[in-house]
């Protein structure tokens, strides 16, 4: 069996089920059945509004967002799905802090659930820097189906690796 790099830390039985979907050529069908259409958040301005709404709904006291954008330079295969940056700069006698979130451009054409999962993940880093229990509790607070969405997103990334993007979402 081929190694499933996005699912390597899941149980062998789960990986065997995914291999079965791939072997039967049903991975695309499985994803389309659960997630029929892509989101409509295609530019940086609407992405900023979307992320700001989530931030204000769940972590109001966190520092304000400075920038949110789709970034074509994020390599999903080697780096991450998105990134968060805390930038501190000295301006005169003041220390200015900025919070930025960058989402890989690949996610301009995915279901909204996947985009939400990535945004929730990056927003959780505003409160919790490490991937610990408190971090994942915060993710689940903002998105109760966080872990299922993360798994399904990993299935999609496996699909992209093997077959390319899902045409119905482009």
Secondary structure as GFF3:
##gff-version 3
##sequence-region A 1 170
A	DSSP	alpha_helix	12	23	.	.	.	ID=ss1
A	DSSP	alpha_helix	27	34	.	.	.	ID=ss2
A	DSSP	alpha_helix	44	58	.	.	.	ID=ss3
A	DSSP	beta_strand	65	71	.	.	.	ID=ss4
A	DSSP	beta_strand	82	91	.	.	.	ID=ss5
A	DSSP	beta_strand	94	104	.	.	.	ID=ss6
A	DSSP	three_ten_helix	105	109	.	.	.	ID=ss7
A	DSSP	alpha_helix	112	127	.	.	.	ID=ss8
A	DSSP	alpha_helix	133	142	.	.	.	ID=ss9
A	DSSP	alpha_helix	146	163	.	.	.	ID=ss10
A	DSSP	three_ten_helix	167	169	.	.	.	ID=ss11
###
